[in-house]
Amino acid sequence: MPGPRRRPVVIPPGGGRRVGNVEFLALSEHTPHFNLSIITMAAGRSGPELHEHEDEDDAFLVLDDEMTFLLGDEELTAAAGTFVLVPPGFEHTFANRTDHPVRMLNIHAPAGFDLRIMS
């Protein structure tokens, strides 16, 4: 028997739930399958320390200019439109080395990242 019917989720521009420079659009309460957010990195700022996610894919789509990723021992300059998929257990971080803010779409699958960052 199917579970309760869920309703579509519509978030207007700027209407997501914000935690620092992360605007969450798809939350764990919306779907257990993934979290979706927009990360806005200020000029010259770095993301989190080099880290890995044990059970999550962590995906990024660079929306503006470029972002620098550290993927294990490899450094990658990712221009706008570049998609980066980091599998579970792979160390990674990122930095904005430009002189203006850069935005990235970020997807964590399965969901749960929002619950950790908002607690």
Secondary structure, DSSP 8 states (H G I E B T S, - for coil): ------------TT-SEEETTEEEEE-TTT-SS-EEEEEEE-TT-B-SSSB--SS-EEEEEE-SSEEEEEETTEEEEEETT-EEEE-TT--EEEE--SSS-EEEEEEEESS-HHHHHH-
